[in-house]
Amino acid sequence: MSNTIANKRVLWPLQSLNFFMADMQAGIGPFLGIFLLANGWKSGLIGSVMTIGGVAGMLMTVPAGALIDATKRKRLYVVIPAICTTVASAIILISQNFWLVSASQVATAVAGSAIGPAVIGITLGIVKQKGFNKQNGYNQAFNHAGNVVGAALSGYLGFKFGMPAIFYLAALFGVISIISVMLIPAKAIDDNAARGLAKKDNSDDKASGLQVLFKCRPLLVLAAALACFHLGNGAMLPLYGLAAAANNQGDPTIFVAVTIVIAQVVMIIVSLIAMRMAEKRGYWLVIFISFIALPARGFIAAHMISHTGLYPVQILDGIGAGLQSVAVPGLVAHILNGTGRVNIGQGAVMTVQGLGAALSPAIGGWIAQLIGYSSAFMILGCFAIVSILLWLLYGPSLKAACNHQPGKTTKPAW
């Protein structure tokens, strides 16, 4: 059997996993605000319960990354979260009690915190550092395609059969995700390559995520800039759905589904463009462009809460998220190549980034409740200005770290 055929037999299950895990991870999440609104919740309380889950997930990302670095059973950390996420989502359908819903969001976030690092580790273990940028681009394209299909089906099934149908769909995608990851042979994953370790060296394995972050300035600046970006970005989509529902912009389930589909279709295209742009121009420019998209998105969202505004708002979301989905994991893997701490580094960056994303729904929800949705969108969009300033201020050192040449081993940036 040729290596090409063998690689294809390994990569297809990996890409299938990325496709189906998208809806399994999201579940009823994007529709949660609409569901709770229909059950008498206010925007401030909805944002708060989303933040509770976000904080729980944020706190677990570094331990999850360290666990993925250490374990030789990386596939297991996709299987367990798939089961946990499916069960936790069911709780919301059974009861809309604040504490039960909060517990469900915590369980979902904690389980989901391992999925991202696990898939990155599995990918690195299969294709190594040389092939990671390209394969990560394909992974993200399949993931966004899965989000498109999942959101479209969720919108249709939710409209025709109600919210329980969305749960059943997420459960089905979860089962297929488990099958997909188990089709990847364990022996096809190089555990040293999966953690960015160039050779068998277990020195300083106990380094924490904060040590990894604070000893590497480019990584710290990246995390801080992403935190500011997601502080504004995290609440945009759920708030836009709530604003549309408040303005009676048609069926809210269909509206939310359309917002997701538009953004994810753009992300499919943008993730492939980002992959090529990173190879030719480096990661700095890719991430810089992603930051610029948010202020424009906030301005348009503030002035166009309608089906017409839906398109530019979500196209900009697709541009920002699509660029980052490729550039951020690729840049972290590039900076930490050779250290053996790639996944704990991913977890550290995701933790700081997650802090912004976790606080965003509560901040956006209460601003919207107190002074209106339009003001909330403007304020949220302005948070990315801090990201842009950080990226420009530390431009020279960042550009040196962000220059990516596939296949070239660089000295670890410590």
Order of alpha helices (4+ residues) and beta strands (2+ residues): alpha-alpha-alpha-alpha-alpha-alpha-alpha-alpha-alpha-alpha-alpha-alpha-alpha-alpha-alpha-alpha-alpha
